[in-house]
Amino acid sequence: MSSQVFLASSIIVVLVIAIPILFLATGKLGPKNKKQKEKNISYESGVTKSIGNSNNPFSVKFYLVALLFVLFDVEIIFMFPWAVDVRELGWFGIVEMFTFMALLLAGLIYVYKAKALTWQ
């Protein structure tokens, strides 16, 4: 028991000493950033001056399309293992998968009837 306590305490002591030394060494040996005007301006895909306010909210439709994509794309994750074991599952597996696909189809019909994907 004492060897385990000695090992744990020595690891803690080494970490308490090594971590600050490593931080100081990287601060002293690492490259120094000079304060330059060009480095402090915003730059995104070639546009040097931003247009408009950056706090404008996105339309909810973008999030809705992304969420629906993820929802209907996850079905593939459930279909691959089913396709591998379809012979072992037998008729119960086939009925179960068609029930799952019917529920997904019902969700897709609901989204279509609710006109959730119209962009007006």
Stockholm file with secondary structure:
# STOCKHOLM 1.0

chainA/1-120         MSSQVFLASSIIVVLVIAIPILFLATGKLGPKNKKQKEKNISYESGVTKSIGNSNNPFSVKFYLVALLFVLFDVEIIFMFPWAVDVRELGWFGIVEMFTFMALLLAGLIYVYKAKALTWQ
#=GR chainA/1-120 SS CHHHHHHHHHHHHHHHHHHHHHHHHHHHHSCCCCCCHHHHSCCBTTBCSCCSCTTCCCCHHHHHHHHHHHHHHHHHHHHHHHHHTHHHHHHHHHHHHHHHHHHHHHHHHHHHHTTTTCCC
#=GC SS_cons         CHHHHHHHHHHHHHHHHHHHHHHHHHHHHSCCCCCCHHHHSCCBTTBCSCCSCTTCCCCHHHHHHHHHHHHHHHHHHHHHHHHHTHHHHHHHHHHHHHHHHHHHHHHHHHHHHTTTTCCC
//
